[in-house]
């Protein structure tokens, strides 16, 4: 009887182990026995439920419920947006381990109107560049070609491998610029405008505008002054020449700033600066090609960011007294 009891207990244990294995394979096991790695992208702003649903729809998990438990056991907090290398041959436990880690592809958003030093800072924070890599990106990686010194690091949202070299990142942004800029460059040729001229003016429009709606008017004023060989007298160009003196790259100017001896100082020198002063978006480029027809030679923004233009300096002075008090 004693031996029979032991056999019964062993049988129960074996049955339990088999049942547990079957349960695990049904809910936590890999969907496939073997499969190649694939890229899985977590969009910015996606919550845990959306991510699990996307994994389930893609056939990466057998059970959303089981995968949720695996994530909890892995201690996964917020799942980071980005790209992950995963496979349908991974169990829920293995997959949860990957998803709960830092993604190998990072989302990086470059806003419109930044200069390359500001862009480099974003990449340093997002991709973990060293100070030396950041300095090299600014001084060397983005200075291989004279016309690509500034203005061609296209503002957009990118999904970038964390181990991509800074030089390749520069080439990636340049390639995006070339793709997006192509139709505008073609139109510039039709209007007998150099593409570098278009980009320089667009960069000024981008920095000077309070919004997309006033870009065509600003472009119109800038064209008027250029055609009359007037100095542009634009604060943004001097801000670029001055750089960051501890209050930010685009901090308001002081009276002494306007005395800076630089080819970027449009209060001192007529014509356009040597390079763009920022990296503009498509709306600024479009405004330069299709400016508002105006006789104005001056403009200002009031405290509500509304733009007011004037044909003469006397009218401009009146606008200053009216709107900048």
C-alpha positions in Angstrom: 0.0 0.0 0.0 2.9 2.3 0.8 4.4 1.9 -2.7 1.0 2.3 -4.3 0.5 5.6 -2.4 3.9 6.9 -3.6 3.0 6.0 -7.2 -0.3 7.8 -6.9 1.5 10.9 -5.5 4.1 10.8 -8.2 1.4 10.4 -10.8 -0.4 13.4 -9.5 2.9 15.4 -9.5 3.6 14.4 -13.1 0.1 15.3 -14.2 0.5 18.7 -12.5 3.8 19.3 -14.2 2.4 18.3 -17.5 -0.6 20.5 -17.0 1.5 23.4 -15.9 3.7 22.9 -19.0 0.7 22.8 -21.3 -0.8 25.8 -19.6 2.5 27.7 -20.0 2.9 26.8 -23.6 -0.7 27.7 -24.4 -0.5 31.1 -22.8 3.2 32.1 -22.2 4.9 30.0 -24.9 6.4 31.4 -28.2 3.9 31.7 -31.0 6.4 29.9 -33.4 9.2 27.4 -32.9 11.6 29.5 -35.0 11.4 32.9 -36.5 13.6 35.8 -37.7 14.0 39.0 -35.7 11.7 41.8 -36.6 11.5 45.5 -35.8 8.6 46.4 -33.5 7.9 50.1 -33.2 6.2 51.7 -30.2 4.7 55.0 -31.2 5.1 58.1 -29.1 2.2 58.3 -26.6 1.1 54.7 -26.9 -0.1 53.3 -23.6 0.5 49.7 -22.3 -2.8 48.4 -23.4 -2.3 49.7 -27.0 1.2 48.2 -27.1 0.0 44.8 -25.9 -2.9 44.9 -28.4 -0.4 45.7 -31.2 1.9 42.8 -30.2 -1.1 40.5 -30.1 -2.3 41.6 -33.6 1.2 41.1 -34.9 1.2 37.5 -33.7 4.0 38.1 -31.2 2.1 36.9 -28.1 -0.4 34.0 -27.7 -2.3 35.7 -24.9 -2.5 39.4 -24.1 -3.5 38.5 -20.5 -0.4 36.3 -20.1 1.9 38.9 -21.6 0.6 41.5 -19.2 1.4 39.3 -16.3 4.9 38.7 -17.7 5.4 42.4 -17.9 4.4 42.8 -14.3 6.7 40.1 -13.2 9.5 41.7 -15.1 8.8 44.9 -13.2 8.3 46.9 -16.4 7.1 50.4 -15.7 6.4 52.7 -18.6 7.3 51.1 -21.9 9.5 53.5 -23.8 8.6 54.7 -27.3 11.0 53.5 -29.9 12.1 50.4 -31.9 12.7 46.9 -30.5 14.2 43.8 -32.1 11.8 41.0 -31.3 10.8 37.6 -32.7 7.7 35.3 -32.8 10.0 32.6 -31.4 10.2 34.5 -28.1 8.2 33.4 -25.1 6.0 36.0 -23.3 8.7 36.1 -20.6 11.5 36.7 -23.1 9.5 39.3 -25.0 8.6 41.1 -21.8 12.3 41.3 -21.0 13.1 43.0 -24.3 10.1 45.4 -24.2 10.9 46.5 -20.7 14.4 47.6 -21.7 15.6 50.7 -23.5 14.8 50.5 -27.2 17.6 50.2 -29.7 15.8 52.7 -31.9 14.9 56.1 -30.4 12.4 58.7 -31.5 14.0 62.1 -32.0 12.0 65.2 -32.8 13.8 68.2 -34.3 11.6 71.3 -34.1 11.7 73.9 -36.9 14.0 76.9 -36.6 16.8 75.5 -34.5 20.5 76.0 -35.3 22.7 73.0 -35.5 24.1 73.5 -32.0 20.6 73.1 -30.6 20.0 70.0 -32.7 23.3 68.5 -31.5 22.1 69.0 -27.9 18.9 67.0 -28.6 20.9 64.1 -30.1 23.2 64.1 -27.2 20.3 63.8 -24.8 18.4 61.2 -26.9 21.2 59.1 -28.2 23.7 59.5 -25.4 26.5 61.2 -27.4 29.6 62.2 -25.5 30.6 65.9 -25.3 33.4 65.1 -27.8 30.9 63.5 -30.3 28.6 66.5 -29.9 31.4 69.0 -30.5 32.6 67.0 -33.6 29.0 66.9 -35.0 28.9 70.7 -34.8 32.4 71.4 -36.1 33.1 68.6 -38.5 30.3 66.2 -39.3 28.0 69.1 -40.4 30.8 71.0 -42.1 31.9 68.6 -44.8 30.4 70.7 -47.6 30.2 74.5 -47.5 26.5 74.6 -48.7 25.6 72.0 -46.0 27.0 74.0 -43.1 23.6 75.0 -41.8 19.9 74.9 -42.9 19.9 71.4 -44.3 19.3 69.4 -41.0 15.6 69.0 -41.7 13.2 69.4 -38.8 11.2 66.2 -38.5 10.7 63.2 -36.2 13.2 60.4 -36.8 13.6 56.9 -35.5 17.3 56.4 -35.1 19.5 53.5 -33.8 21.2 54.4 -30.6 24.5 53.2 -32.1 24.3 55.2 -35.3 27.4 57.3 -35.7 27.0 61.1 -35.4 28.3 61.4 -39.0 25.6 59.0 -40.2 23.0 61.0 -38.3 24.1 64.1 -40.1 23.8 62.3 -43.4 20.3 61.0 -42.4 19.0 64.6 -41.8 20.7 65.8 -45.0 19.0 63.0 -47.0 15.6 63.9 -45.5 16.2 67.6 -46.4 17.1 66.7 -50.0 13.9 64.6 -50.3 11.6 67.3 -48.9 13.4 70.2 -50.5 13.5 68.7 -54.1 10.2 70.2 -55.3 11.1 73.6 -53.8 14.5 73.6 -55.4 12.9 72.8 -58.8 10.5 75.8 -58.4 13.4 78.0 -57.3 15.2 77.2 -60.5 12.1 78.1 -62.5 12.1 81.5 -60.7 15.8 82.0 -61.2 16.5 81.8 -57.5 19.6 80.0 -56.2 18.6 77.2 -53.8 21.1 78.5 -51.3 19.4 81.9 -51.5 16.0 80.3 -51.0 17.3 78.5 -47.9 19.0 81.6 -46.4 15.8 83.7 -46.7 13.6 80.8 -45.4 15.8 80.4 -42.3 15.3 84.1 -41.5 11.6 83.9 -42.2 11.4 80.8 -39.9 13.1 82.7 -37.0 11.3 86.0 -37.5 7.7 84.7 -37.9 5.4 84.4 -35.0 3.5 81.7 -36.9 2.9 80.3 -40.3 0.3 82.9 -41.2 2.7 85.8 -41.2 5.6 84.1 -43.1 4.5 85.3 -46.6 4.4 88.9 -45.4 7.8 88.7 -43.8 9.2 87.0 -46.9 7.7 89.8 -49.0 9.3 92.5 -46.9 12.7 90.7 -47.0 12.5 90.5 -50.8 11.6 94.2 -51.0 14.6 95.2 -49.0 17.0 92.8 -50.8 15.8 94.2 -54.2 16.4 97.7 -53.0 19.9 96.7 -51.7 18.8 97.8 -48.2 20.3 96.2 -45.1 17.8 93.6 -43.8 18.3 94.8 -40.2 16.9 91.5 -38.8 17.4 90.6 -35.1 17.6 86.9 -35.8 20.8 87.3 -37.9 22.5 89.1 -35.1 21.3 86.5 -32.6 23.0 83.9 -34.8 26.2 85.9 -34.9 26.2 86.5 -31.2 25.5 82.9 -30.2 24.6 81.7 -26.7 26.1 84.0 -24.0 24.4 82.2 -21.2 20.8 83.3 -21.8 20.0 81.0 -24.8 20.8 81.0 -28.5 17.9 83.3 -29.3 17.8 85.6 -26.3 16.7 89.2 -27.0 19.5 91.5 -28.3 21.2 94.3 -26.4 22.3 97.5 -28.1 25.9 96.3 -28.0 24.9 93.1 -29.8 24.0 95.1 -32.9 27.6 96.3 -33.1 29.0 92.8 -33.5 31.3 92.8 -36.5 30.1 89.7 -38.3 28.9 89.0 -41.9 25.8 87.6 -40.2 25.0 91.1 -38.7 22.4 92.4 -41.1 22.4 95.8 -39.3 26.0 96.3 -40.4 26.1 94.6 -43.8 23.6 94.5 -46.7 22.6 91.3 -48.4 22.2 87.8 -47.0 24.4 86.1 -44.4 27.0 83.5 -45.6 24.8 80.6 -44.6 21.3 80.0 -43.3 20.8 81.0 -39.7 18.6 78.1 -38.8 17.0 74.9 -40.2 13.6 76.0 -41.6 10.5 74.0 -42.3 8.6 73.7 -45.6 6.1 76.5 -44.8 9.0 79.0 -44.6 10.4 77.8 -47.9 7.0 78.0 -49.5 6.6 81.6 -48.2 9.9 82.7 -49.9 8.8 81.2 -53.2 5.3 82.7 -52.9 5.7 85.9 -50.8 2.9 88.3 -50.1 2.9 91.1 -52.5 3.4 94.2 -50.4 5.0 97.6 -50.5 6.1 97.3 -46.9 9.8 97.6 -46.0 9.4 97.2 -42.2 7.4 95.0 -39.8 7.1 94.3 -36.1 5.1 92.1 -33.9 3.0 93.5 -31.1 2.7 91.9 -27.6 0.0 89.6 -29.0 2.3 88.4 -31.8 0.2 90.2 -34.4 2.3 91.5 -37.3 2.2 95.1 -38.5 4.1 96.4 -41.5 4.9 99.8 -42.8 6.1 101.3 -46.1 8.2 104.0 -44.6 10.4 104.4 -41.6 8.1 107.1 -40.3 5.1 104.7 -40.4 7.3 102.1 -38.7 8.1 104.5 -35.9 4.4 105.2 -35.5 3.8 101.4 -35.3 6.4 101.1 -32.6 4.8 103.8 -30.5 1.4 102.3 -31.0 2.1 98.6 -30.6 5.3 98.3 -28.5 4.3 100.5 -25.5 
